[in-house]
């Protein structure tokens, strides 16, 4: 059993980070069932905040090479770890799919190899380019909202209450008999 201090977290500031070979390769908005307009304006600074936190706090400390970590960014730009998950299809990939993540993993490894070669050659001119790693995805518009995959398992509370009657009576069966009776209108 794990006990956690309860905190009210704004769902828009929860993110899932995909780590491969000790490198952060992708970040996804956790609540992909909603569009949060403020994320479109701030996602680059949020990405930098998460990346800095990862570099300073997680990367050289967590021993597994491949994993998924859920984080929360608070209003003061502090990052909090919410959970660690396994790298693989048993963990929801949210705004990515696992084939994309594996492809990003391979691209990251190729980039590391080419960077290593460049460092060994030590070119005199250094050209700075904007680092696009890790890739970060958020729901940019209402049209991009994903459906909740658990929505198809939901039932009205009355139905749930009928099925879980604690009195031991057959409430559900009685309800069904009542529904079969002709209407008395």
C-alpha atoms as an extended CHARMM CRD file, in Angstrom:
* protein
*
       185  EXT
         1         1  UNK       CA              0.0000000000        0.0000000000        0.0000000000  PROA      1               0.0000000000
         2         2  UNK       CA              1.2250000000        3.4910000000       -0.8370000000  PROA      2               0.0000000000
         3         3  UNK       CA             -0.0550000000        6.5280000000        1.0030000000  PROA      3               0.0000000000
         4         4  UNK       CA              0.2600000000        9.9240000000       -0.6000000000  PROA      4               0.0000000000
         5         5  UNK       CA             -0.4470000000       13.3730000000        0.6740000000  PROA      5               0.0000000000
         6         6  UNK       CA             -3.5990000000       14.6590000000       -1.0150000000  PROA      6               0.0000000000
         7         7  UNK       CA             -3.1290000000       17.7490000000       -3.1460000000  PROA      7               0.0000000000
         8         8  UNK       CA             -5.4830000000       19.4000000000       -5.5750000000  PROA      8               0.0000000000
         9         9  UNK       CA             -3.7210000000       19.1480000000       -8.9250000000  PROA      9               0.0000000000
        10        10  UNK       CA             -4.8610000000       21.0140000000      -12.0030000000  PROA      10              0.0000000000
        11        11  UNK       CA             -5.1750000000       18.3140000000      -14.7070000000  PROA      11              0.0000000000
        12        12  UNK       CA             -3.7540000000       20.5940000000      -17.3920000000  PROA      12              0.0000000000
        13        13  UNK       CA             -0.3680000000       20.5980000000      -15.6920000000  PROA      13              0.0000000000
        14        14  UNK       CA              0.0920000000       16.8290000000      -15.5190000000  PROA      14              0.0000000000
        15        15  UNK       CA              2.4420000000       15.3290000000      -18.0860000000  PROA      15              0.0000000000
        16        16  UNK       CA              3.7050000000       11.8800000000      -19.0170000000  PROA      16              0.0000000000
        17        17  UNK       CA              7.4160000000       11.6570000000      -19.8510000000  PROA      17              0.0000000000
        18        18  UNK       CA              8.8320000000        8.7910000000      -21.8930000000  PROA      18              0.0000000000
        19        19  UNK       CA             12.4460000000        7.9420000000      -21.1050000000  PROA      19              0.0000000000
        20        20  UNK       CA             14.5470000000        5.6890000000      -23.3100000000  PROA      20              0.0000000000
        21        21  UNK       CA             18.1730000000        4.7870000000      -22.6770000000  PROA      21              0.0000000000
        22        22  UNK       CA             18.2330000000        7.3520000000      -19.8480000000  PROA      22              0.0000000000
        23        23  UNK       CA             17.1310000000       10.1480000000      -22.2260000000  PROA      23              0.0000000000
        24        24  UNK       CA             13.8130000000       11.9600000000      -22.2730000000  PROA      24              0.0000000000
        25        25  UNK       CA             12.3970000000       11.3070000000      -25.7580000000  PROA      25              0.0000000000
        26        26  UNK       CA              8.7650000000       12.4540000000      -25.4850000000  PROA      26              0.0000000000
        27        27  UNK       CA              6.3310000000       14.3560000000      -23.2790000000  PROA      27              0.0000000000
        28        28  UNK       CA              2.5490000000       14.1100000000      -23.5040000000  PROA      28              0.0000000000
        29        29  UNK       CA             -0.2610000000       15.9990000000      -21.8580000000  PROA      29              0.0000000000
        30        30  UNK       CA             -1.8240000000       13.4430000000      -19.4880000000  PROA      30              0.0000000000
        31        31  UNK       CA             -5.4240000000       14.6130000000      -19.7660000000  PROA      31              0.0000000000
        32        32  UNK       CA             -5.9100000000       14.1910000000      -23.4990000000  PROA      32              0.0000000000
        33        33  UNK       CA             -9.6930000000       14.3150000000      -23.1230000000  PROA      33              0.0000000000
        34        34  UNK       CA             -9.6390000000       18.1050000000      -22.6690000000  PROA      34              0.0000000000
        35        35  UNK       CA             -8.2450000000       21.1440000000      -24.4280000000  PROA      35              0.0000000000
        36        36  UNK       CA             -6.5000000000       23.6580000000      -22.1670000000  PROA      36              0.0000000000
        37        37  UNK       CA             -5.9090000000       26.8830000000      -24.1590000000  PROA      37              0.0000000000
        38        38  UNK       CA             -3.1300000000       28.1310000000      -21.8690000000  PROA      38              0.0000000000
        39        39  UNK       CA             -0.9520000000       25.1350000000      -22.7700000000  PROA      39              0.0000000000
        40        40  UNK       CA             -0.6720000000       26.2750000000      -26.3870000000  PROA      40              0.0000000000
        41        41  UNK       CA              0.9330000000       29.5210000000      -25.2310000000  PROA      41              0.0000000000
        42        42  UNK       CA              3.1750000000       28.0170000000      -22.5570000000  PROA      42              0.0000000000
        43        43  UNK       CA              4.1230000000       24.5540000000      -23.7490000000  PROA      43              0.0000000000
        44        44  UNK       CA              7.6970000000       25.4610000000      -24.7660000000  PROA      44              0.0000000000
        45        45  UNK       CA              8.5100000000       26.8950000000      -21.3410000000  PROA      45              0.0000000000
        46        46  UNK       CA              6.7870000000       23.9140000000      -19.6790000000  PROA      46              0.0000000000
        47        47  UNK       CA              8.8690000000       21.5860000000      -21.8580000000  PROA      47              0.0000000000
        48        48  UNK       CA             12.0660000000       23.3720000000      -20.7750000000  PROA      48              0.0000000000
        49        49  UNK       CA             11.0140000000       23.2130000000      -17.1160000000  PROA      49              0.0000000000
        50        50  UNK       CA             10.3510000000       19.4720000000      -17.3340000000  PROA      50              0.0000000000
        51        51  UNK       CA             13.5870000000       18.8520000000      -19.2530000000  PROA      51              0.0000000000
        52        52  UNK       CA             15.6450000000       20.8010000000      -16.7000000000  PROA      52              0.0000000000
        53        53  UNK       CA             14.0000000000       18.8660000000      -13.8690000000  PROA      53              0.0000000000
        54        54  UNK       CA             14.6740000000       15.5790000000      -15.6230000000  PROA      54              0.0000000000
        55        55  UNK       CA             18.3300000000       16.4670000000      -16.2560000000  PROA      55              0.0000000000
        56        56  UNK       CA             18.8950000000       17.6520000000      -12.6770000000  PROA      56              0.0000000000
        57        57  UNK       CA             16.7910000000       15.2020000000      -10.6900000000  PROA      57              0.0000000000
        58        58  UNK       CA             15.9440000000       11.9570000000      -12.4700000000  PROA      58              0.0000000000
        59        59  UNK       CA             18.3070000000       11.1770000000      -15.3480000000  PROA      59              0.0000000000
        60        60  UNK       CA             21.4110000000       10.1100000000      -13.4380000000  PROA      60              0.0000000000
        61        61  UNK       CA             19.5690000000        8.8040000000      -10.3890000000  PROA      61              0.0000000000
        62        62  UNK       CA             16.9600000000        6.3380000000      -11.6660000000  PROA      62              0.0000000000
        63        63  UNK       CA             18.7020000000        3.0920000000      -12.5530000000  PROA      63              0.0000000000
        64        64  UNK       CA             16.4010000000        1.6610000000      -15.2390000000  PROA      64              0.0000000000
        65        65  UNK       CA             17.2520000000        2.8010000000      -18.7740000000  PROA      65              0.0000000000
        66        66  UNK       CA             13.6640000000        2.7510000000      -20.1210000000  PROA      66              0.0000000000
        67        67  UNK       CA             10.6180000000        3.9270000000      -18.1880000000  PROA      67              0.0000000000
        68        68  UNK       CA              7.7310000000        6.3570000000      -18.1050000000  PROA      68              0.0000000000
        69        69  UNK       CA              7.3930000000        9.0110000000      -15.4190000000  PROA      69              0.0000000000
        70        70  UNK       CA              4.3550000000       11.1760000000      -14.7170000000  PROA      70              0.0000000000
        71        71  UNK       CA              5.0690000000       14.6820000000      -13.4620000000  PROA      71              0.0000000000
        72        72  UNK       CA              3.1610000000       17.7480000000      -12.3430000000  PROA      72              0.0000000000
        73        73  UNK       CA              4.2700000000       21.3420000000      -12.9120000000  PROA      73              0.0000000000
        74        74  UNK       CA              2.9340000000       23.7010000000      -10.2440000000  PROA      74              0.0000000000
        75        75  UNK       CA              2.2070000000       27.4250000000      -10.5280000000  PROA      75              0.0000000000
        76        76  UNK       CA              5.7490000000       28.2230000000       -9.3310000000  PROA      76              0.0000000000
        77        77  UNK       CA              7.2820000000       26.0990000000      -12.1180000000  PROA      77              0.0000000000
        78        78  UNK       CA              8.3350000000       23.4070000000       -9.6780000000  PROA      78              0.0000000000
        79        79  UNK       CA              8.0940000000       19.8780000000      -11.0100000000  PROA      79              0.0000000000
        80        80  UNK       CA              6.7960000000       17.0300000000       -8.8720000000  PROA      80              0.0000000000
        81        81  UNK       CA              7.0390000000       13.3100000000       -9.6170000000  PROA      81              0.0000000000
        82        82  UNK       CA              3.6340000000       11.6320000000       -9.5170000000  PROA      82              0.0000000000
        83        83  UNK       CA              4.3910000000        8.1020000000      -10.6390000000  PROA      83              0.0000000000
        84        84  UNK       CA              6.7980000000        5.7980000000      -12.4560000000  PROA      84              0.0000000000
        85        85  UNK       CA              5.5350000000        3.2900000000      -15.0390000000  PROA      85              0.0000000000
        86        86  UNK       CA              7.0680000000        0.6500000000      -17.2750000000  PROA      86              0.0000000000
        87        87  UNK       CA              8.1870000000        1.4410000000      -20.8190000000  PROA      87              0.0000000000
        88        88  UNK       CA              5.8190000000       -0.5930000000      -22.9740000000  PROA      88              0.0000000000
        89        89  UNK       CA              2.3240000000       -1.0410000000      -24.2910000000  PROA      89              0.0000000000
        90        90  UNK       CA              0.9160000000       -1.7720000000      -20.8330000000  PROA      90              0.0000000000
        91        91  UNK       CA              1.4070000000        1.9450000000      -20.1070000000  PROA      91              0.0000000000
        92        92  UNK       CA             -0.9640000000        4.3100000000      -21.9240000000  PROA      92              0.0000000000
        93        93  UNK       CA              0.9870000000        6.2790000000      -24.5300000000  PROA      93              0.0000000000
        94        94  UNK       CA             -1.6600000000        9.0600000000      -24.4980000000  PROA      94              0.0000000000
        95        95  UNK       CA             -1.0330000000       11.4490000000      -27.4420000000  PROA      95              0.0000000000
        96        96  UNK       CA              1.6030000000        9.1470000000      -28.9560000000  PROA      96              0.0000000000
        97        97  UNK       CA              1.3890000000        5.5390000000      -30.0100000000  PROA      97              0.0000000000
        98        98  UNK       CA              4.0350000000        3.0150000000      -29.0750000000  PROA      98              0.0000000000
        99        99  UNK       CA              5.3680000000        2.6190000000      -32.6190000000  PROA      99              0.0000000000
       100       100  UNK       CA              6.0870000000        6.3760000000      -32.6440000000  PROA      100             0.0000000000
       101       101  UNK       CA              7.7970000000        6.1610000000      -29.2740000000  PROA      101             0.0000000000
       102       102  UNK       CA             10.0140000000        3.3000000000      -30.4290000000  PROA      102             0.0000000000
       103       103  UNK       CA             10.8580000000        5.3390000000      -33.5350000000  PROA      103             0.0000000000
       104       104  UNK       CA             11.7170000000        8.3630000000      -31.3580000000  PROA      104             0.0000000000
       105       105  UNK       CA             13.8450000000        6.0510000000      -29.2290000000  PROA      105             0.0000000000
       106       106  UNK       CA             15.7960000000        4.9300000000      -32.3030000000  PROA      106             0.0000000000
       107       107  UNK       CA             16.1610000000        8.5040000000      -33.6000000000  PROA      107             0.0000000000
       108       108  UNK       CA             17.5010000000        9.5960000000      -30.2210000000  PROA      108             0.0000000000
       109       109  UNK       CA             20.0930000000        6.8150000000      -30.2750000000  PROA      109             0.0000000000
       110       110  UNK       CA             21.1800000000        7.7640000000      -33.8080000000  PROA      110             0.0000000000
       111       111  UNK       CA             21.4840000000       11.4290000000      -32.8100000000  PROA      111             0.0000000000
       112       112  UNK       CA             23.6340000000       10.4870000000      -29.8430000000  PROA      112             0.0000000000
       113       113  UNK       CA             25.9620000000        8.4890000000      -32.0800000000  PROA      113             0.0000000000
       114       114  UNK       CA             26.3040000000       11.3230000000      -34.5890000000  PROA      114             0.0000000000
       115       115  UNK       CA             26.8600000000       13.8670000000      -31.7860000000  PROA      115             0.0000000000
       116       116  UNK       CA             29.5880000000       11.6710000000      -30.3820000000  PROA      116             0.0000000000
       117       117  UNK       CA             31.3030000000       11.5800000000      -33.7830000000  PROA      117             0.0000000000
       118       118  UNK       CA             31.0150000000       15.3620000000      -34.1240000000  PROA      118             0.0000000000
       119       119  UNK       CA             32.4990000000       15.8890000000      -30.6730000000  PROA      119             0.0000000000
       120       120  UNK       CA             35.4040000000       13.6540000000      -31.5570000000  PROA      120             0.0000000000
       121       121  UNK       CA             36.0520000000       15.6340000000      -34.7300000000  PROA      121             0.0000000000
       122       122  UNK       CA             35.7660000000       18.9440000000      -32.8240000000  PROA      122             0.0000000000
       123       123  UNK       CA             34.8610000000       21.2740000000      -35.6030000000  PROA      123             0.0000000000
       124       124  UNK       CA             36.1550000000       24.7900000000      -35.2060000000  PROA      124             0.0000000000
       125       125  UNK       CA             32.8420000000       26.4110000000      -36.0460000000  PROA      125             0.0000000000
       126       126  UNK       CA             29.9930000000       25.5370000000      -33.7740000000  PROA      126             0.0000000000
       127       127  UNK       CA             26.5210000000       25.9750000000      -35.1510000000  PROA      127             0.0000000000
       128       128  UNK       CA             23.7500000000       26.1490000000      -32.5890000000  PROA      128             0.0000000000
       129       129  UNK       CA             20.4250000000       24.6880000000      -33.5500000000  PROA      129             0.0000000000
       130       130  UNK       CA             17.2450000000       24.5830000000      -31.5570000000  PROA      130             0.0000000000
       131       131  UNK       CA             16.9410000000       21.2760000000      -29.7860000000  PROA      131             0.0000000000
       132       132  UNK       CA             13.5680000000       19.7290000000      -30.5870000000  PROA      132             0.0000000000
       133       133  UNK       CA             14.0830000000       16.7880000000      -28.2490000000  PROA      133             0.0000000000
       134       134  UNK       CA             12.0810000000       15.6890000000      -26.4500000000  PROA      134             0.0000000000
       135       135  UNK       CA              9.0140000000       15.9570000000      -28.6300000000  PROA      135             0.0000000000
       136       136  UNK       CA              6.1070000000       17.3750000000      -26.6350000000  PROA      136             0.0000000000
       137       137  UNK       CA              2.4650000000       16.9100000000      -27.5590000000  PROA      137             0.0000000000
       138       138  UNK       CA             -0.5270000000       18.7230000000      -26.1760000000  PROA      138             0.0000000000
       139       139  UNK       CA             -4.1300000000       19.0110000000      -27.3120000000  PROA      139             0.0000000000
       140       140  UNK       CA             -3.8570000000       22.2010000000      -29.4100000000  PROA      140             0.0000000000
       141       141  UNK       CA             -7.5590000000       22.5860000000      -30.3170000000  PROA      141             0.0000000000
       142       142  UNK       CA            -10.9460000000       21.1870000000      -29.3370000000  PROA      142             0.0000000000
       143       143  UNK       CA            -10.8300000000       19.1040000000      -32.5280000000  PROA      143             0.0000000000
       144       144  UNK       CA             -7.8010000000       17.1690000000      -31.2400000000  PROA      144             0.0000000000
       145       145  UNK       CA             -9.4670000000       16.0320000000      -28.0080000000  PROA      145             0.0000000000
       146       146  UNK       CA             -9.3150000000       12.2480000000      -27.6120000000  PROA      146             0.0000000000
       147       147  UNK       CA            -12.2460000000       10.3170000000      -26.2190000000  PROA      147             0.0000000000
       148       148  UNK       CA            -11.9340000000        8.7880000000      -22.7750000000  PROA      148             0.0000000000
       149       149  UNK       CA            -11.1910000000        5.0740000000      -23.3150000000  PROA      149             0.0000000000
       150       150  UNK       CA            -12.9740000000        4.1900000000      -20.0600000000  PROA      150             0.0000000000
       151       151  UNK       CA            -16.1970000000        5.9510000000      -21.0850000000  PROA      151             0.0000000000
       152       152  UNK       CA            -17.5980000000        2.7900000000      -22.6750000000  PROA      152             0.0000000000
       153       153  UNK       CA            -17.4200000000        1.0190000000      -19.2990000000  PROA      153             0.0000000000
       154       154  UNK       CA            -19.5260000000        3.5450000000      -17.4290000000  PROA      154             0.0000000000
       155       155  UNK       CA            -23.0820000000        2.9700000000      -16.3000000000  PROA      155             0.0000000000
       156       156  UNK       CA            -25.7290000000        5.1580000000      -14.6590000000  PROA      156             0.0000000000
       157       157  UNK       CA            -25.3480000000        5.2320000000      -10.8800000000  PROA      157             0.0000000000
       158       158  UNK       CA            -28.8660000000        3.8060000000      -10.4290000000  PROA      158             0.0000000000
       159       159  UNK       CA            -27.8620000000        0.7010000000      -12.3510000000  PROA      159             0.0000000000
       160       160  UNK       CA            -24.7080000000        0.3180000000      -10.2990000000  PROA      160             0.0000000000
       161       161  UNK       CA            -26.6920000000        0.7390000000       -7.0620000000  PROA      161             0.0000000000
       162       162  UNK       CA            -29.2060000000       -1.8960000000       -8.1650000000  PROA      162             0.0000000000
       163       163  UNK       CA            -26.4540000000       -4.3640000000       -8.9470000000  PROA      163             0.0000000000
       164       164  UNK       CA            -24.6700000000       -3.8110000000       -5.6250000000  PROA      164             0.0000000000
       165       165  UNK       CA            -27.6220000000       -3.7870000000       -3.2250000000  PROA      165             0.0000000000
       166       166  UNK       CA            -26.2400000000       -4.5560000000        0.2340000000  PROA      166             0.0000000000
       167       167  UNK       CA            -29.5650000000       -5.8260000000        1.6420000000  PROA      167             0.0000000000
       168       168  UNK       CA            -29.2110000000       -9.1080000000       -0.1700000000  PROA      168             0.0000000000
       169       169  UNK       CA            -32.4490000000       -8.5320000000       -2.0580000000  PROA      169             0.0000000000
       170       170  UNK       CA            -32.7630000000       -9.0560000000       -5.7570000000  PROA      170             0.0000000000
       171       171  UNK       CA            -33.2580000000       -5.3750000000       -6.5510000000  PROA      171             0.0000000000
       172       172  UNK       CA            -32.0600000000       -5.7190000000      -10.1140000000  PROA      172             0.0000000000
       173       173  UNK       CA            -34.4280000000       -8.5940000000      -10.8360000000  PROA      173             0.0000000000
       174       174  UNK       CA            -37.3110000000       -6.6720000000       -9.2320000000  PROA      174             0.0000000000
       175       175  UNK       CA            -36.4510000000       -3.6450000000      -11.3310000000  PROA      175             0.0000000000
       176       176  UNK       CA            -36.4780000000       -5.7450000000      -14.5100000000  PROA      176             0.0000000000
       177       177  UNK       CA            -39.9080000000       -7.2110000000      -13.6100000000  PROA      177             0.0000000000
       178       178  UNK       CA            -41.2240000000       -3.7030000000      -13.0520000000  PROA      178             0.0000000000
       179       179  UNK       CA            -39.9330000000       -2.6610000000      -16.4760000000  PROA      179             0.0000000000
       180       180  UNK       CA            -41.6850000000       -5.6160000000      -18.1290000000  PROA      180             0.0000000000
       181       181  UNK       CA            -45.1170000000       -4.6900000000      -16.6890000000  PROA      181             0.0000000000
       182       182  UNK       CA            -47.4010000000       -2.7900000000      -19.0360000000  PROA      182             0.0000000000
       183       183  UNK       CA            -47.4920000000        0.9390000000      -18.5380000000  PROA      183             0.0000000000
       184       184  UNK       CA            -50.3810000000        2.1200000000      -16.3930000000  PROA      184             0.0000000000
       185       185  UNK       CA            -50.9020000000        5.4540000000      -18.1250000000  PROA      185             0.0000000000
